[in-house]
Amino acid sequence: MTISKELMEKFNIAFANGDVDFIFASAADDIVMNEIGHGITKGKAAFIEKMEPMRDYKADVYKVYRTLIDGDTAVVEGEMQFADEDGLVTYYFNDWYTFKNGKITNLTAYLIKQTQEK
């Protein structure tokens, strides 16, 4: 799998629509996910357990501002919004992906939450 903007767009669509099966199929067995400020998840089984609650969870708004690709690394910056009982919740994200042999070996996620009134 060659890293391309089209591939990264597929990942973002999967995240926006809760298509965790696509994300799981793309993860290496030894994947490490570092959610800055929230902990590190090591190994595919732990990654699946961590991400499973996102299944079929769709964002009300999902925007990608830019995608940068350099060798085996891709960086995606954007925002997503969800409505809940507290109002509209916006998350700004900056996700760093490292690939090896077509699989994600490392995902570092910077996520900032901003709550707005209804």
Summary of the structure (lengths in Angstrom):
residues: 118
radius of gyration: 14.0
end to end distance: 42.2
largest distance: 44.9
contacts: 316
relative contact order: 0.21
helix: 25%
strand: 53%
